[in-house]
Amino acid sequence: MKKIPVKKKLASLKPSSTLAINEKCKELTASGKKIYKFGFGQSPFPIPQSIINCLKNNANRKNYLPMQGLPELREAISKYLTKKTAKKLHTPRIIKSLYFDNINLDMYKDSIEGSVPRKKIRVRYYPGTKDQKYYLEMIVILPQEERQYLSSYF
């Protein structure tokens, strides 16, 4: 069988810290030591019955929530923050957007697939606001989720 050369850099890689810690924990446990794991991953604690029941009762809910969130939750958060900070944070508002795409709907497909980088071109309008302007936004979404805006209004 022919040997495949491995680059020096690849051969010099160290094992994953997480895997090394897990191996050490197994070794110490096997030697009779009591180990308390506080890392992420599988919990050693039993799942409370109330959480199991809630998951069972809501397993049929598979659809995404509205983009603005659940109205009841938004209202509850608003009431809590208003009480906590003694000021109203956000009044309900409507944002109207018109997105542009090509005949193949490439921008829409990129958005659904989560492709990056991708671009968006839209006109936005905020009815009921003081400025009553339309905003033209051309957005490039980069892999690091940094956005660059070339925005103007008319």
HELIX and SHEET records of a PDB file:
HELIX    1   1 LYS A    8  ALA A   11  1                                   4    
HELIX    2   2 SER A   17  ALA A   30  1                                  14    
HELIX    3   3 GLN A   49  ASN A   57  1                                   9    
HELIX    4   4 PRO A   71  THR A   85  1                                  15    
HELIX    5   5 ASP A  106  GLU A  113  1                                   8    
SHEET    1   A 4 LYS A  96  PHE A 100  0                                        
SHEET    2   A 4 ARG A 118  TYR A 125 -1                                        
SHEET    3   A 4 TYR A 134  ILE A 141 -1                                        
SHEET    4   A 4 ARG A 147  TYR A 153 -1                                        
END                                                                             
